[in-house]
Amino acid sequence: MTLQRLLSTLALLALVFGLTSCSEDSPTGGQETEYEVYLNDFSFKVVVATYNDMRQKGEVLDQAVESFAADPSNQSKLDAACAAWRGMREPWEAGEAFLFGPAEFLSLDPSIDSWPVDRQQLQDVLDSEFDLTPEFIAEGLGPALRGFHTVEFLLFDNGSPRNVSTYTEREREYLVAVVQVLADDAARLAAAWEDGFAQEFANAGKSGSRYRNQTDAVVEIIEGMSGICDEVANGKIADPFDEVDTRLVESQFSWNSLDDFTNNIRSVQNAYTGGYHNGDDGKGIDELVAEKDAALDARLKSEIEAAIAAIGQIPAPFRDNLTATAQIEAAQAAVLKVFNTIENDVKPLFVN
Amino acid sequence: MVGIICRYSYAVILLVGAVVLSSCGDGLSEPDGGNFILSGGATTILNANSNAFSTPAPNLSGSQLDLHAKGDAEFESKFVAAPAEVYGGLGPVFNSNSCVSCHVRDGRGRPPFVGEEASQMLMRISLPGSDPITGEPLPVPGYGTQLFDKSIFGKRPQGKFRVDWAEISGTYGDGTSYTLRKPLYAITDAYRPMPSNMLYSPRVAPPVFGGGLLEAIPESAILANADPSDANGDGISGKANYVWNVEQSSKSVGRFGWKANTPTLLQQTAAAYRNDMGITSPYFPVESAFGSEQDDGHGDDPEISMKTLEAVTFYVQTLAVPARRNVRDETVRRGEVLFANLGCASCHVPSFQTGVLTNVPEVSNQRIYPYTDLLLHDVGEELADRRPDFDADGREWRTPPLWGIGLTSIVNGHTFFLHDGRARSLAEAILWHGGEAEAAREGFRTIAKEDREALITFLESL
C-alpha cells in the first residue's frame, strides 16, 4: 500500500466511522455557508461562462456556414467555417469536467457530441428528397445525425477543410441546417444552467436545491474533475491506442483530437481554480485545498500543467501516431497522476 | 461524450466500517451484523451526487475492474446504421441507439414531456394468450412484443406512441387535497394495421445498478416470501414469475424487468441489445425485424461479440449501490417505523443475504438492503396494464427495489416513478398503489401530515 493509498484509506475510514458512529451530528454536516461562494463561482464563473462562450461561438459557426453556403465556391469562407468549428469545439471540450445536471437531464450530451458519425444514414438522407431543415434534423433524425462530429465530417477531410469543389448542394444544405441545430442545443444548455441549475447548485444545502449539503456539491465538482481525467487516459487515448485502430479516434476528420484532450484537462483546471479564460476569475476550490494543504494544492496545479504538456508531446495528428508509444504512455501516466491526486488526496479533504 | 470509468477501491474501508458499526448498539446494526447504511454490502459507495448509480463497486480490482470498465465503455457505445466501420448494425427498427440513452447515468428513465418523443420508455405489445412451451406473451404479427418507435432512415418505425395526462383529484385523511396524473396512451403512425385485441404495456427504463446483487439472491430466499394463494391470510400474496430461461431451455424464476419477466442479467442484456437497439449477438443472433418487411437483409449478424455481451452484463452486475444518508435523523427513523407498521415492508422487503453468483465474487455473500421481494403482487386496477407477461397477470407487477430512490433527482433530474413514470413524486407513487397494497396506501393517506412527511423522508434516505 502506497502512502497515498494509506492516507486515502484513513480518510475514508474516518468518513465511514463518522457516518456510522454512535454520536449525533447534523445530517448536513453543519456547513451551511462555508462553501457557498465557491459553489457560486463554479456555477457562474466556470460553467455558465464556458457555456455562454460556446453559445456565442455557436452563433459564429452558424454565420460562417451560412456565409459559405451563400458563396459556395469561395474556399476562404469554408476555411473560416472550419476555424469556427474548432472555436466552438474548445468550450465544449473545456466543459467535460461538468457534464452533470442539464447536459444529462435534457439529453443534450448525446445530441451535441454523439460519435461515431452515422455515415450510411447521412448519405441516405442526402440522397433523399426530404427538405433538409433544422426541424427535420432535430425532430426526424436521431442523435447520431447531428452534433459536433456530423458537422466535423461535413467540413473536414484529413485534418484540413474540404475542397469547396467536392460539395453537393444537398451537403451544404445539411451543413447549414445541422449547424443551426447544434447552435440551438448549445443555447439550450447555456440557458438551462444560467436560468436555473447554476443557482440551484450554488444553493446546495438550502431548500429547493437537490444537493442536500454543500459537501455533496463540492464532491460533485471533484468527481467531475477526476472523471474526465479517467476518460481521457483510459478511454479517449486508450481505446484507439490499445487497438491501434484509427477508426476509434474521436475528432478524426478535423484531427482535433489532441486539442480536445488538452481542453478536457483545461476543464479540470477551470473547475479547480474557479475561472474561465474569457471571463472573471472566481474563487476556486483550489483555495479550500490550499487552506488545508498548501503543498497538495501546488502539486495538483503542477500535475495539471504537466498533463497538458505531456499531451502536447504526442505528435500530431493523433490518428497517424498511434504507435508513438512512449509519448502516448507518458501522457496517459501524467493524466492518471492528476486523477489519482484528485481521488486519493483532494477528495478525502472534503468527504467527512 | 460522457464516460465515468473511475477506478478506486474502498472495499476494505467499508468492511472495517461495518465492523465498527455493528458494535455500536444504537439501533443501526442488526443482530446478524448487517449494516443497513451499506445498502449494497461491500459494493456500497458513499456518494450522493450524479455518479451515485454509475460508479464501479468498490470491491472490484484487477482484471475484474478492467472488465467492468470495458463493459462501461460498451454501455455507452452509440450504434449506427450498417454498413459502418465501427458500431454498425443499429435497427433497422429500434427504440434506442445505445444502452445509456435510456438508462441515463445507469439511472431511471422518464416518460416524454408533452410534445417530446419518447426516448427513455418503450411500449410492450402482444396478443392475448401465451406460447404453450415458453409461456411468453404472443407476438403481434408483423410487430413482435415491443413497439419499435424508431427506425434508420429509409425504414419506417413500427409506430409511435403518445402520452396525454388527465388530472384526477383525491384527498388525504386530513382534508388536504392532491392530484394525480393518469396517463392516456395513443399509438399512432402504425406501419401496418394493428389487431384490435392488441395488448400494450408502457415501461420506463429502470435503474440498472445493484443488478448483480439481486441476481445473487438464492432462489430459495425469494420463494420463502412467496404466498401465491395468501395462505397466511394477510392480504399479501407474493408470487414468483416463472419465465423462459434461454440458456437452460426451461422455466426459472424471473427477477428483472417491471414484471420480473427475465431470469438472468445475461439474458436481459442480450434481449435489450436485440430488441431495444436491433443489435444481434451470439446469444440472440436473429434480428428483431427478421422476416418482416422492415428487415434490412444485411446478413451481418451477430453484430456484437459474446465478449462484449458478457462485459456489459458484468458491468451491470457490478455497479455500486449508493449508501443511505441521514440515517440517524429522527424523522427518517420515524418514517422507517411507519414504513414497517403500515405494511409497506411486506412487499418492499428490506433485506436479503446474497448467495454465490458464479464469477462475480464481489456481489456474493453480501447482506443487502434492496427493499424488494422480487415477487409479483396485484397492485390494483388503476395500475393494471391488462397485459399478462408469463405468469404475471394484467394487474401484477414485481415489487421494484427502492435502494437509491432518493437520489433519482440528483442523477436523472426528475422524480417520475412507477412502471410508466406517471407518479411525479414519491407520495404520488404511494397513492397509486391499490390491490394488495390498498391497506398500506390507505394507511399512508390517512395518517397525520407529519407522519406522511416522515415516511417520504425515510424513502429519500434510501
Interface residues (C-beta under 8 A of the other chain):
Chain A: T9 L12 L13 L15 V16 F17 L19 T20 S21 C22 E24 D25 P27 E96 L99 F100 G101 P102 A103 E104 F105 L106 S107 D109 P110 D113 S114 W115 P116 V117 D118 R119 Q120 Q121 D124 V125 S128 E139 L141 G142 P143 A144 L145 R210 Y211 R212 D216 A217 V219 E220 E223 S226 G227 D230 E231 N234 G235 K236 D239 R247 L248 E250 E343 N344 V351
Chain B: M1 V2 G3 I4 I5 C6 R7 Y8 Y10 V12 I13 L14 V16 G17 V20 L21 C24 G25 D26 L28 N35 I37 L46 N47 A48 N49 S50 N51 A69 A73 K78 V80 A81 A82 P83 A84 E85 V86 Y87 G88 L90 N97 S98 S101 V104 R105 E117 S119 K150 I152 F153 G154 A323 R325 N326 V327 R328 D329 S409 I410 N412 G413 H414
